[in-house]
């Protein structure tokens, strides 16, 4: 049985962009509030995409100025 589990016990490597994905996914909370208060599905989808793209734009701007 030990031979069976051995390939699964590899070293875990954290995704360097994992925190971005978590912060981007947290945008669903204000999006749900917008969807509840306005009752417009497409506006809530647009606000979620805006949140997600702003998170990545902020990160890319940070990386750009960090390398200079």
Steps between C-alpha positions, in 0.01 A plus 500: 500500500794733561601474133152612400513830692864584425439679163235716665736628771678758290610840621227763472597815309289811554373667187661848492179646357278322751449808715384693193245233421372507858469880506337497158253233611409705808349750260194277490392643838446861383367365170228306679409816692472694174290223346268497802453874521472576127346170384692505172700189415717650227599799709611267779705293252659818368586621850660164580713511185595860577609398851702204366674707233580780746667249732718370217572849367616607846725194524649554155564867579671396824720249314588759236616761749672243721731393218602858414 
